[in-house]
């Protein structure tokens, strides 16, 4: 998956509705500003019960925390495990009820 120069490869965009029961498993996300991000357009609804497992985030533009996966806002019951960030910055998952952040790796060489 590629989001292009202006968008994330995967964007969980919440507005007036809740985002939940999403599985992002086994993807390659490349060449975007961020690999996966949350976004709230005009709303405050919660993102919860999301699994981000076994993905590769490669050559995304932002090389800082959140370049691979960026949950910037409060989320709950997000499982982020066994992902690889290759030349894509790191991972951001805020502390929240039920959140799991394990075995995610980061390397500068793909």
RAHUZI-V528714 format. One record per residue. OMEGA is omega in radians with two decimals (none if undefined). NEAR is the number of other C-alpha atoms within 10 Angstrom. D_CENTER is the distance of its C-alpha to the mean C-alpha in Angstrom with 2 decimals. Layout:
# RAHUZI-V528714
OMEGA;NEAR;D_CENTER + OMEGA;NEAR;D_CENTER
This chain:
# RAHUZI-V528714
3.08;14;12.94 + 3.14;18;13.34 + -3.11;19;12.72 + -3.03;14;15.67 + -3.06;13;16.64 + -3.06;9;15.81 + 3.08;16;12.58 + 3.05;27;8.99 + 3.07;23;9.13 + -3.12;18;7.30 + 3.06;16;7.89 + -2.98;17;8.40 + 3.13;16;11.54 + 3.08;18;13.91 + -3.14;15;17.47 + 3.14;13;20.47 + 3.11;13;18.93 + 3.06;13;16.76 + -3.10;17;13.66 + -3.14;16;14.07 + 3.13;11;14.74 + 3.04;14;11.86 + 3.06;13;11.47 + -2.95;14;9.07 + 2.97;15;11.43 + -3.13;13;13.01 + 2.92;14;11.64 + -3.11;15;12.16 + -3.00;24;10.15 + 2.94;25;12.38 + 3.13;21;14.21 + 3.05;26;12.03 + 3.05;24;11.62 + 3.09;34;7.84 + 3.12;35;6.11 + 3.10;26;3.30 + 2.98;22;4.51 + 3.10;20;7.02 + 3.11;17;10.57 + 3.11;17;13.92 + 3.08;11;16.74 + -3.05;9;20.03 + 3.13;13;19.11 + -3.12;13;18.42 + -3.01;15;17.55 + 2.92;18;15.27 + -3.13;25;12.01 + 3.14;20;12.90 + 3.12;17;13.33 + 3.06;20;10.01 + 3.06;19;9.80 + -2.93;20;7.21 + 2.98;20;10.22 + 3.13;18;11.97 + 3.01;21;9.86 + 3.10;23;10.90 + -2.92;29;9.20 + 3.02;26;12.58 + 3.01;24;14.35 + -2.92;27;11.85 + -3.04;19;13.89 + -3.03;18;12.56 + -3.13;18;13.79 + 3.08;14;13.18 + 3.14;14;11.01 + 3.12;21;7.52 + 3.09;27;8.44 + 3.12;36;6.30 + -3.09;25;3.01 + 2.93;21;4.68 + -3.03;18;6.01 + -3.06;13;9.29 + 3.12;15;11.54 + 3.07;14;13.10 + 3.11;21;11.61 + 3.11;19;13.61 + 3.04;17;13.75 + 3.07;26;10.14 + -3.14;19;10.61 + -3.06;23;8.39 + 2.97;18;11.16 + 3.09;17;12.72 + 3.10;24;10.08 + 3.03;23;11.58 + -3.09;28;10.72 + -3.11;21;13.87 + -3.04;22;14.97 + -3.06;33;11.53 + -3.00;25;11.47 + -3.02;24;9.81 + 3.02;24;7.35 + 3.04;19;7.77 + -3.12;21;8.37 + 3.02;17;11.66 + 3.14;13;14.61 + -3.12;12;15.26 + 3.05;12;17.41 + -3.14;12;16.40 + 3.14;19;13.09 + -3.12;16;13.06 + -3.03;17;11.55 + 2.97;12;13.78 + 3.03;12;14.68 + -3.07;17;11.70 + -3.13;14;13.59 + 3.13;19;13.72 + 3.11;13;16.59 + -3.11;12;18.04 + 3.14;10;19.98 + none;11;18.85
